[in-house]
């Protein structure tokens, strides 16, 4: 019996030593980074970019770190988009990494810049490294800019970009990721164009007044030139002698949206002045001396008929609701729109558009026009894609004889990938996780100690009884 007691005590001592040294018969999972959203292309349809472009998001992915791990690097590969293109690395400006601010939409002004690489390879991997230690938790964007040498001259510059398997490296591991490639990205062949102009009753009453606005839309990203009272007459020309300024030569404001493609000009009535003479039905044109340019410095051109109203009718609102978000590929998704502040007999049409861009810009990849009857809008037909990525939906109401037109916000739909604010499915769908754990061979040290101590106590009791 004494020998048995000695064996038990020896086992307890060995287990205690193993615990002190940090060893166990079952290793627990060590620090690791988990993939909560696989890398997905944000360019799922061909796009064009001008020279010296602003950052364009091409990939997104989401990570979760459990012990303060940091993001070490991201590797992508730029490939020639066509066999004839003569594009080289110097035609591109940079590849960069940004952390999303939480809205799942890329905006270089709001998202956090982490680091970039300006030496870009064509046909071989390019590694982007954060400029300082950054947590490996959150949603990240990989972005692309072009340089002044990016050209639409034939053969035009054209590329695709591949996010290779396991292209993410962190301080603890290389998370298991799958490969994805963008659609073709080519040099823009056309100049910046003024596409549309609309009067909007944002002043509050049915009369044209201070606060009413003209909304101008452009074909691509602009330089966001600061339009103000002193220079607006050099930017635009109206066809009939009308003016965008009040009789004292002022406007209230001119504000660009984050994409740099929409300019909202608000009218003013300075003390003792008369409101601007601009009216729906006027034609507004870009001045030959305009300072509004694309990002390469080419002046904007074009004309547009001013539609809409300054306040004959209430401001119409339109909201939309997607039937699903974060849906797998090959899953039908539809949009439902609701109008506000219309007359009971409102008619016209609502057109649902789906875009491959984050700002609802460019040519829609899907459209569905529905007839409005007594203010009720039928839902869109189904949209389904076989490509993962982020799409954006926008619903536009035509207006009618008694109701102003209206356009909804630009709402994202994630297909096959999962991002900010969306619950990710199990790792088998949304991405794999990896750990640095040792093989499973036994039970935890703490549990073993408890069992051995209990056995020892029982044996000691029996020995005393004997």
C-alpha positions in Angstrom: 0.0 0.0 0.0 2.9 2.4 0.7 4.2 1.8 -2.8 0.8 2.7 -4.3 0.7 5.9 -2.3 4.2 6.8 -3.4 3.1 6.3 -7.1 0.1 8.5 -6.7 2.2 11.3 -5.1 4.8 10.9 -7.8 2.1 11.3 -10.5 0.8 14.4 -8.8 4.3 15.9 -8.7 4.9 15.2 -12.4 1.6 16.8 -13.3 2.4 19.8 -11.2 5.8 20.2 -12.9 4.2 19.9 -16.3 1.7 22.6 -15.3 4.6 24.8 -14.1 6.5 24.4 -17.4 3.4 25.1 -19.4 3.1 21.6 -20.7 -0.1 19.5 -20.9 -1.4 16.3 -22.3 -3.9 18.4 -24.3 -2.6 21.6 -25.7 -5.1 24.5 -25.8 -5.5 26.6 -28.9 -2.8 29.3 -29.1 -3.2 32.8 -30.6 -4.7 32.8 -34.0 -6.4 35.0 -36.6 -9.8 33.9 -38.0 -11.2 34.8 -41.4 -14.7 36.0 -40.9 -15.1 37.1 -44.5 -13.2 35.5 -47.4 -11.4 38.0 -49.8 -14.0 39.1 -52.3 -13.6 41.1 -55.5 -15.2 44.6 -55.5 -14.7 44.8 -59.2 -17.0 42.1 -60.5 -17.8 43.8 -63.8 -15.4 45.7 -66.1 -14.6 49.2 -65.1 -12.6 52.1 -66.5 -10.2 54.4 -64.5 -8.6 57.7 -65.6 -4.9 58.5 -65.1 -4.0 59.6 -61.6 -7.1 58.1 -60.2 -8.2 58.3 -56.6 -8.1 55.0 -54.6 -10.5 52.4 -56.0 -11.4 49.5 -53.8 -10.7 46.2 -55.6 -10.9 43.6 -52.7 -12.4 43.4 -49.2 -11.9 40.8 -46.4 -12.6 40.6 -42.7 -10.5 39.1 -39.9 -10.9 38.4 -36.2 -8.0 38.2 -33.8 -8.2 36.7 -30.4 -5.0 37.8 -28.7 -3.9 41.2 -30.1 -2.4 39.8 -33.3 -1.4 42.3 -36.0 -1.7 42.3 -39.8 1.8 41.8 -41.3 1.2 42.0 -45.0 -1.2 41.3 -47.9 -0.1 40.0 -51.3 -1.9 40.5 -54.6 -0.9 39.9 -58.2 -1.6 42.4 -61.1 -2.0 40.7 -64.5 -2.4 42.0 -68.0 -6.0 42.3 -68.8 -5.6 41.6 -72.6 -2.9 40.0 -74.6 -2.3 43.2 -76.6 -2.0 45.7 -73.6 1.5 47.1 -73.0 0.8 48.1 -69.4 3.8 48.0 -67.0 4.1 48.6 -63.3 4.9 52.3 -63.7 1.5 52.9 -65.2 0.0 52.2 -61.8 0.3 54.5 -58.8 -0.1 52.3 -55.8 -1.7 49.3 -54.1 -2.9 50.2 -50.6 -4.6 48.7 -47.5 -7.4 50.6 -45.6 -9.4 49.5 -42.5 -13.2 50.0 -42.8 -14.8 52.5 -40.4 -17.7 50.2 -39.9 -20.1 51.0 -42.6 -18.9 48.3 -45.1 -18.4 51.0 -47.8 -15.0 52.2 -49.0 -14.4 55.9 -48.6 -10.7 57.1 -48.5 -11.8 60.1 -46.5 -13.4 58.1 -43.7 -11.6 54.8 -43.7 -8.1 54.4 -42.0 -5.1 54.2 -44.4 -2.7 51.5 -43.2 0.0 51.3 -45.9 0.8 51.2 -49.6 3.2 49.8 -52.2 4.2 52.0 -55.2 6.5 49.5 -56.8 4.0 47.2 -58.5 4.9 44.1 -60.4 3.0 42.8 -63.5 2.6 39.1 -63.6 4.2 38.4 -60.3 3.2 39.0 -56.6 3.3 42.4 -55.0 3.3 42.6 -51.2 1.7 45.5 -49.3 2.9 46.0 -45.8 1.2 48.2 -43.1 3.4 51.2 -42.2 2.9 50.5 -38.5 1.5 47.8 -36.2 -2.2 47.4 -36.8 -4.7 45.0 -35.2 -5.7 42.1 -37.4 -9.4 42.5 -36.4 -11.9 44.3 -38.7 -12.8 44.7 -42.3 -10.0 45.7 -44.7 -10.0 47.0 -48.3 -7.2 46.6 -50.9 -7.2 49.6 -53.2 -5.6 50.6 -56.5 -4.6 53.9 -58.0 -3.3 54.7 -61.5 -0.4 57.0 -62.4 -0.1 59.8 -64.9 1.3 57.2 -67.4 -2.0 55.1 -67.3 -3.2 55.6 -70.9 -6.2 54.9 -73.1 -4.1 55.1 -76.2 -4.3 51.9 -78.3 -3.4 49.4 -77.1 -5.1 50.7 -74.0 -3.8 49.8 -70.5 -5.8 47.0 -69.1 -5.3 44.8 -66.0 -7.0 42.3 -63.7 -5.8 41.7 -60.1 -5.7 38.4 -58.3 -5.9 37.9 -54.5 -4.0 34.6 -54.3 -4.7 31.7 -51.9 -3.4 32.5 -48.4 -2.3 36.0 -49.4 -2.8 37.4 -45.9 0.0 37.1 -43.3 -0.5 38.0 -39.6 1.8 38.0 -36.6 0.5 34.6 -35.6 -0.4 32.7 -38.7 -1.3 32.7 -42.4 -5.1 32.4 -42.4 -6.5 30.0 -44.9 -8.1 32.0 -47.8 -9.3 31.3 -51.3 -8.2 32.9 -54.6 -10.3 35.6 -56.3 -9.7 37.8 -59.3 -11.2 41.1 -60.3 -13.0 41.8 -63.6 -11.0 43.8 -66.2 -9.9 47.3 -65.2 -9.1 49.5 -68.2 -8.0 53.1 -69.0 -10.9 55.5 -69.4 -11.5 56.3 -73.1 -13.8 59.3 -72.6 -13.7 62.7 -71.0 -15.5 63.7 -67.8 -19.1 64.4 -68.8 -21.9 66.4 -67.1 -24.7 63.8 -67.2 -27.8 65.3 -65.6 -29.2 68.3 -63.7 -32.3 68.4 -61.4 -34.0 71.2 -59.4 -35.0 70.1 -55.9 -37.3 71.8 -53.4 -35.0 71.7 -50.4 -36.0 75.2 -49.2 -39.2 74.2 -47.5 -42.0 75.9 -49.3 -43.7 75.8 -52.7 -41.8 78.9 -53.9 -38.3 79.1 -55.3 -36.3 80.4 -52.4 -33.0 80.2 -50.5 -32.1 76.6 -49.8 -33.6 75.2 -52.9 -30.9 73.4 -54.9 -29.6 72.2 -58.3 -28.1 68.7 -58.3 -25.5 68.0 -61.0 -24.2 64.5 -61.8 -21.0 63.7 -63.6 -19.8 60.5 -65.4 -16.8 59.8 -63.2 -14.8 61.0 -60.3 -13.9 64.7 -60.4 -11.2 66.8 -58.7 -13.9 68.1 -56.3 -13.1 71.7 -57.3 -14.3 74.2 -54.7 -17.2 76.0 -56.4 -18.3 79.2 -54.6 -20.0 82.5 -55.2 -16.9 84.1 -56.7 -16.1 81.4 -59.3 -19.4 79.7 -60.2 -19.9 81.9 -63.3 -16.7 80.4 -64.7 -17.9 76.9 -64.2 -21.4 76.8 -65.8 -23.4 78.5 -68.5 -27.2 78.6 -68.8 -28.8 78.8 -72.3 -31.1 81.8 -71.8 -29.3 84.3 -69.7 -30.5 82.9 -66.5 -28.2 82.7 -63.5 -27.3 80.3 -60.7 -26.5 83.2 -58.3 -28.9 85.7 -56.7 -29.0 89.3 -57.9 -26.1 90.1 -55.6 -24.0 87.3 -57.2 -24.1 84.8 -54.4 -24.9 81.2 -53.9 -25.5 79.5 -50.5 -23.2 76.6 -51.0 -21.8 74.0 -53.5 -21.0 70.6 -51.9 -19.6 67.5 -53.5 -20.7 64.0 -52.4 -17.9 61.6 -51.2 -17.6 60.0 -54.7 -16.8 63.3 -56.3 -19.5 62.7 -58.9 -22.5 64.7 -57.6 -22.4 68.5 -56.9 -25.3 70.1 -55.0 -25.6 73.8 -55.5 -27.9 75.6 -53.0 -29.5 78.9 -53.9 -29.3 82.0 -51.7 -31.1 85.2 -51.2 -28.6 87.8 -49.9 -29.9 90.8 -48.0 -31.8 93.0 -50.4 -31.3 90.6 -53.4 -33.6 88.5 -55.6 -33.3 84.7 -55.8 -31.5 83.2 -58.8 -33.3 83.2 -62.1 -32.4 79.5 -62.9 -35.5 77.4 -63.6 -36.4 73.9 -64.6 -36.3 73.6 -68.4 -33.1 75.6 -68.6 -30.1 73.9 -70.2 -26.9 74.1 -68.1 -23.6 73.5 -69.8 -20.0 73.2 -68.7 -18.0 76.4 -69.4 -14.9 76.0 -71.6 -13.0 77.7 -68.7 -14.3 75.4 -66.0 -11.9 74.2 -63.2 -13.9 71.0 -62.7 -11.8 68.2 -64.1 -11.3 64.5 -63.9 -8.4 63.3 -61.7 -6.0 63.6 -64.7 -6.8 67.3 -65.2 -9.1 67.0 -68.2 -11.9 69.6 -68.1 -15.5 68.5 -67.8 -17.7 68.9 -70.9 -21.4 68.4 -71.8 -24.8 69.9 -71.2 -28.0 68.8 -69.4 -31.6 69.8 -69.3 -32.6 70.9 -65.7 -35.5 68.6 -64.6 -37.4 68.5 -61.4 -39.0 71.4 -59.5 -38.1 74.1 -56.9 -41.3 73.5 -54.9 -44.5 73.3 -56.9 -45.1 70.0 -55.0 -43.8 68.5 -51.8 -40.4 66.9 -51.7 -40.9 63.2 -52.5 -39.1 60.6 -50.5 -38.2 57.1 -51.6 -36.8 54.3 -49.5 -35.9 50.7 -50.4 -35.6 47.4 -48.7 -33.6 44.4 -50.0 -35.1 40.9 -49.6 -31.7 39.6 -48.5 -28.2 40.8 -47.8 -25.2 38.5 -47.4 -27.0 36.0 -49.7 -25.0 33.2 -51.3 -24.3 33.3 -55.0 -27.1 32.0 -57.3 -29.7 33.3 -54.8 -32.5 35.5 -56.2 -32.7 38.9 -54.5 -35.2 41.7 -55.1 -35.7 45.2 -53.9 -38.9 46.9 -52.7 -39.4 50.7 -52.8 -41.8 52.9 -50.9 -42.7 56.5 -51.8 -43.5 59.2 -49.2 -45.2 62.6 -49.6 -46.9 61.8 -52.9 -50.5 62.5 -53.9 -52.9 59.6 -53.5 -53.1 59.1 -57.3 -49.3 59.2 -57.9 -48.2 57.5 -61.1 -45.0 57.2 -63.1 -42.3 54.5 -62.8 -39.7 53.4 -60.3 -36.5 52.0 -61.8 -34.5 49.7 -59.7 -30.8 49.7 -60.7 -27.9 47.4 -59.5 -24.3 48.6 -59.8 -21.0 47.0 -59.5 -19.6 50.2 -58.0 -19.8 51.2 -54.3 -21.2 54.7 -55.3 -24.0 53.5 -57.7 -21.9 55.0 -60.5 -21.4 53.8 -64.0 -23.7 51.5 -66.1 -26.1 49.3 -64.1 -25.5 45.6 -64.3 -29.3 45.1 -63.8 -32.4 47.2 -64.1 -36.1 46.6 -63.4 -38.7 49.3 -64.2 -42.0 49.1 -62.4 -45.2 51.1 -62.9 -46.5 53.1 -59.9 -50.2 52.9 -59.3 -51.9 55.3 -56.8 -48.5 55.7 -55.0 -47.9 51.9 -54.7 -44.6 50.6 -56.1 -44.3 46.9 -57.1 -41.0 45.2 -56.1 -38.3 44.7 -58.7 -37.8 41.5 -60.6 -35.2 39.1 -59.2 -31.5 39.8 -59.5 -29.1 36.9 -59.2 -25.4 36.7 -59.7 -22.8 33.9 -59.9 -20.0 36.2 -58.8 -19.2 37.0 -55.2 -18.7 40.7 -54.2 -20.5 43.8 -53.2 -23.3 45.3 -55.3 -25.2 48.5 -54.7 -28.9 49.1 -55.3 -30.7 52.4 -56.0 -34.3 53.1 -56.8 -35.3 56.1 -58.9 -38.8 57.6 -59.1 -39.7 59.4 -62.4 -42.3 61.7 -60.8 -45.5 62.7 -62.7 -47.6 65.8 -63.3 -48.3 66.2 -59.6 -45.2 64.7 -57.9 -41.5 65.5 -58.0 -38.9 62.9 -59.0 -36.8 61.2 -56.3 -33.8 58.9 -55.9 -33.1 56.6 -53.0 -29.8 56.2 -51.2 -27.1 53.9 -52.6 -27.5 50.6 -50.5 -24.9 47.8 -50.6 -25.8 44.1 -51.0 -23.1 41.6 -50.2 -23.3 38.4 -52.3 -21.4 35.3 -51.3 -19.2 37.3 -48.9 -19.9 38.8 -45.5 -18.8 42.2 -44.1 -19.4 44.9 -41.6 -22.5 44.5 -39.6 -23.6 41.3 -41.2 -23.6 38.1 -39.3 -21.2 35.6 -40.8 -22.3 32.0 -41.4 -20.2 29.0 -40.2 -16.5 29.1 -41.2 -17.2 26.4 -43.8 -19.1 29.1 -45.7 -17.5 32.4 -44.7 -13.9 31.4 -44.3 -11.6 29.0 -42.5 -9.8 29.5 -39.2 -6.3 28.3 -38.3 -4.5 27.9 -35.0 -0.9 27.1 -33.9 -2.2 24.3 -31.6 -0.3 21.1 -31.0 -1.9 17.8 -31.8 -4.7 16.6 -29.5 -3.3 13.8 -27.4 -4.9 13.8 -24.0 -6.7 15.9 -21.4 -5.9 19.3 -19.8 -3.4 19.5 -17.0 -5.8 21.1 -14.6 -8.3 18.3 -15.1 -5.6 15.6 -14.7 -4.4 17.2 -11.4 -7.9 17.2 -10.1 -8.4 13.5 -10.9 -5.1 12.5 -9.5 -5.6 14.5 -6.3 -9.0 12.9 -5.8 -7.5 9.4 -6.4 -4.7 10.1 -3.9 -7.2 11.3 -1.3 -9.3 8.1 -1.7 -6.2 5.8 -1.4 -4.9 7.6 1.6 -8.3 7.2 3.3 -8.3 3.4 2.5 -4.8 3.0 3.8 -5.6 4.6 7.0 -8.6 2.3 7.4 -6.3 -0.7 6.8 
